[in-house]
Amino acid sequence: MLSELSGIALISDFGDRDVYVSVMKGVIAQINPQIRVVDLTHQIPPQNIAAARFSLMNAYSYFPLGTVYVAVVDPGVGSRRRAIAVEFAQGFLVGPDNGIFSGILSQSPPIHTVELTNPHYWRTPEPSKTFHGRDIFAPIGAHLASCVPLTQLGQKIDSATLVQFNIGECNQSNTGVKGCIQYIDYFGNLVSNIPGQYVQGKNWCVQVAGVIIPGCETYSDVKVGELAALVGSHGWVEIAINSGNAASQLQLNCQDALQVLFSQSH
């Protein structure tokens, strides 16, 4: 439980053309105008839970302890999917139970989880069937950031029952690592699910779509327009093109397979 005011980090697939994001911020400000709100991103591709999962997983460690993460990428809004709040070591997670938090929780396990069944803390006891971000998640986030105990927000549920979003396995052997693409960023870089430490100190390359891509340290280790494999700032092996778009050139998508190969020499 928080003992002092905390901040909120918002992530959604709402974009910036419509008023949806500002409406959520307005709801938060109505409850407590002192809460600091940070936008992680609102450019998640529509309904792309995998992209939101990755973005949350790679952002939370840079925020203060106690931050409340409100995530609204919710293709099942209005259905029987659960609305949840989760306490974990670094703060709280608020959003749909659709696997969006499974990346964070694989690194920092849940401590307590509740289903958001107490309408006293919603914006209205009759929430919209299409905008739980406004009517449930934003107000719940505001109350949590204002030190309302998690236990007051709903019924406790077993954290083991939370929906997991399976992006594919990462399997290591003596000769390499098999994995898949888990995220494509704005630059078209293809981020794998292979942790960077697997290639540390090794000679390596990536094999994908019939192409062998050399392991490098920086984008500029190859010529402009050439492919490179490297460990990105997020700590995962990625495929990039120096001053180009790897996703477009290779025509690859999330969950497509790839393989890191180890060798004795370059």
C-alpha atoms as one frame of an Amber mdcrd trajectory, in Angstrom:
protein
   0.000   0.000   0.000   1.266   3.493  -0.822   1.799   5.922   2.034   2.184
   9.016  -0.139   0.998  10.331  -3.484   2.368   8.457  -6.477   2.461   9.037
 -10.215   0.618   7.358 -13.068   2.119   6.081 -16.323  -0.389   5.670 -19.177
  -0.116   3.400 -22.205  -2.789   2.788 -24.849  -3.514   2.205 -28.526  -5.657
   5.359 -28.722  -3.289   7.484 -30.811  -3.363  11.270 -30.524  -6.087  12.269
 -32.995  -9.078  11.665 -30.731  -9.807  12.896 -27.212  -9.677   9.484 -25.508
  -6.307  10.013 -23.805  -7.173  13.522 -22.634 -10.488  12.288 -21.276  -8.689
   9.705 -19.133  -6.351  12.416 -17.855  -9.365  14.563 -17.070 -10.926  11.760
 -15.027  -7.678  11.355 -13.098  -7.498  15.110 -12.448 -11.104  15.170 -11.211
 -10.162  12.614  -8.548  -6.809  14.143  -7.637  -5.302  17.019  -9.642  -1.985
  16.607  -7.805  -1.178  13.294  -9.504   1.635  13.482 -12.027   0.727  11.643
 -15.242   3.354  10.433 -17.738   2.524   9.100 -21.203   4.519   5.954 -21.954
   3.019   5.862 -25.445  -0.384   5.995 -27.077   0.910   4.790 -30.443   0.591
   1.059 -29.783  -0.843  -0.452 -32.992  -4.602  -1.012 -32.550  -5.399  -4.086
 -30.443  -1.719  -5.125 -30.374  -1.365  -6.644 -26.913   2.114  -7.986 -27.729
   3.457  -4.501 -28.464   1.949  -3.101 -25.266   3.348  -6.028 -23.264   6.841
  -5.374 -24.617   6.638  -1.618 -24.083   5.548  -1.966 -20.466   8.188  -4.611
 -19.758  10.941  -2.362 -21.056   9.771   0.838 -19.372   8.796   0.060 -15.780
  12.320  -0.209 -14.340  12.998   3.449 -15.207  10.137   4.834 -13.101   9.974
   5.595  -9.384   8.844   2.907  -6.969   5.105   3.065  -6.398   4.217   4.189
  -9.918   0.767   3.096 -11.100   0.774   1.767 -14.675  -2.600   2.131 -16.390
  -2.684   0.103 -19.603  -5.574   0.276 -22.061  -5.034  -1.990 -25.056  -8.266
  -3.839 -24.654  -9.814  -5.600 -27.651 -12.052  -7.529 -25.230 -13.536  -4.423
 -23.616 -17.113  -4.980 -22.445 -16.797  -8.773 -22.609 -16.352 -11.259 -19.768
 -12.596 -10.574 -19.542 -11.633  -9.398 -16.062 -10.580  -5.886 -15.128  -7.669
  -6.154 -12.691  -5.212  -4.327 -10.483  -1.934  -5.960  -9.497   0.574  -5.002
  -6.845   4.169  -5.893  -7.656   7.508  -4.846  -6.186   7.797  -1.614  -8.189
   4.204  -0.405  -7.975   0.793  -1.263  -9.402  -0.668  -2.406 -12.718  -4.212
  -1.514 -13.766  -5.926  -2.760 -16.907  -7.570  -5.728 -18.627  -6.631  -9.307
 -17.820  -5.516 -10.149 -21.348  -1.806 -10.821 -20.906  -0.738  -7.198 -21.271
   1.140  -7.356 -17.951   2.705 -10.789 -18.449   6.059  -9.330 -19.536   6.488
  -7.239 -16.395   5.228 -10.029 -14.161   7.680 -12.521 -15.685  10.442 -10.293
 -14.302   8.782  -9.056 -11.119   6.095 -11.482  -9.870   2.723 -10.278  -8.583
   2.321  -9.771  -4.860  -1.447  -9.248  -4.708  -4.110  -9.199  -7.423  -7.726
  -8.051  -7.325 -10.545  -8.076  -9.812 -12.003  -4.571  -9.976 -15.473  -5.359
  -8.685 -16.092  -2.357  -6.392 -17.970   0.293  -8.421 -17.469   2.849  -5.644
 -14.056   3.538  -7.169 -15.229   3.639 -10.799 -16.256   6.857 -12.543 -19.786
   5.496 -12.764 -21.481   2.290 -11.561 -22.708   1.803 -15.138 -19.507   2.005
 -17.196 -19.459   2.217 -20.964 -19.197  -1.131 -22.723 -16.510   0.339 -24.991
 -14.421   2.669 -22.791 -13.279   1.030 -19.557 -10.160   3.185 -19.776 -12.279
   6.206 -18.871 -14.823   4.609 -16.552 -12.797   1.989 -14.649  -9.041   1.961
 -15.273  -8.260   5.710 -15.084 -10.265   6.267 -11.881  -8.857   3.124 -10.274
  -5.359   4.315 -11.149  -6.086   7.700  -9.597  -7.374   6.143  -6.386  -4.359
   3.839  -6.141  -2.001   6.759  -6.731  -3.877   8.589  -3.954  -3.100   5.802
  -1.474  -6.389   3.856  -1.545  -5.519   0.272  -0.492  -5.628  -2.323  -3.255
  -7.898  -4.531  -1.146 -10.675  -1.931  -1.243 -10.874  -1.974  -5.036 -12.326
  -5.425  -5.507 -12.178  -9.122  -4.845  -8.825 -10.802  -4.351  -7.995 -13.371
  -7.020  -5.255 -15.942  -7.446  -2.408 -14.367  -9.431  -1.739 -17.747 -11.007
  -5.033 -17.403 -12.909  -3.944 -14.249 -14.759  -3.977 -14.560 -18.539  -0.524
 -15.120 -20.054   0.412 -13.762 -23.472   2.631 -16.323 -25.179   5.093 -14.704
 -27.578   7.006 -17.920 -28.281   9.814 -19.702 -26.509  13.524 -18.932 -26.457
  15.636 -22.110 -26.479  19.411 -22.071 -25.979  21.875 -24.775 -27.046  25.648
 -25.047 -27.424  25.454 -23.911 -31.044  22.957 -21.082 -30.765  19.568 -19.832
 -29.620  16.187 -20.257 -31.271  13.683 -17.507 -30.700  11.220 -15.205 -32.409
  10.468 -11.557 -33.075   8.543 -10.035 -30.171   8.356  -6.374 -31.197   8.896
  -4.029 -34.144   9.818  -0.480 -33.218   9.213   2.839 -35.005  12.442   2.482
 -36.979  11.512  -0.974 -38.251  14.031  -2.690 -35.997  13.044  -6.297 -35.304
  13.419  -7.016 -31.597  13.738 -10.688 -30.716  12.912 -12.488 -27.485  16.561
 -13.549 -27.119  18.275 -11.833 -24.158  21.469 -10.003 -25.014  23.506 -11.838
 -22.403  23.187 -15.002 -24.485  25.551 -13.537 -27.095  27.876 -11.649 -24.761
  31.507 -12.528 -25.424  30.638 -14.773 -28.383  31.084 -14.632 -32.138  27.564
 -14.792 -33.487  25.168 -14.070 -36.291  21.419 -14.240 -36.848  19.721 -16.466
 -39.385  16.262 -15.379 -40.469  14.218 -15.500 -43.670  17.068 -17.280 -45.444
  19.535 -14.485 -44.636  22.637 -14.554 -42.430  23.114 -11.281 -40.543  26.404
 -10.566 -38.725  26.457  -9.806 -35.030  27.659  -6.241 -34.402  27.898  -3.742
 -31.565  26.506  -0.617 -33.233  24.338   0.266 -36.222  27.314   1.936 -37.894
  29.398  -1.259 -37.807  27.870  -1.976 -41.223  27.501   0.238 -44.266  24.396
   2.338 -44.849  21.636   0.071 -46.141  23.187  -3.128 -44.761  21.661  -5.457
 -42.179  23.108  -5.790 -38.696  22.261  -7.857 -35.632  23.043  -6.307 -32.264
  21.871  -5.980 -28.684  19.615  -2.939 -28.402  19.300  -0.537 -25.478  16.412
  -2.673 -24.229  18.764  -5.646 -23.740  17.366  -7.920 -26.472  18.978  -9.121
 -29.690  17.546  -7.126 -32.581  17.900  -6.928 -36.357  18.346  -3.509 -37.914
  19.423  -1.801 -41.125  21.847   1.092 -40.924  19.608   4.040 -41.881  16.889
   1.698 -43.119  13.835  -0.330 -42.127  14.541  -4.013 -41.445  10.891  -5.000
 -41.018   9.988  -3.590 -44.415  12.967  -5.040 -46.250  12.763  -8.527 -44.738
   8.939  -8.619 -44.665   8.916 -10.109 -41.176   6.276  -9.851 -38.464   5.967
 -10.435 -34.746   6.287 -14.088 -33.704   8.230 -15.007 -36.869  11.077 -17.370
 -35.996  14.771 -16.549 -36.038  17.965 -18.160 -34.785  21.214 -16.917 -33.297
  24.186 -19.036 -34.395  27.492 -19.182 -32.537  30.806 -19.630 -34.333  34.505
 -19.816 -33.515  35.354 -16.883 -35.741  33.564 -14.157 -37.700
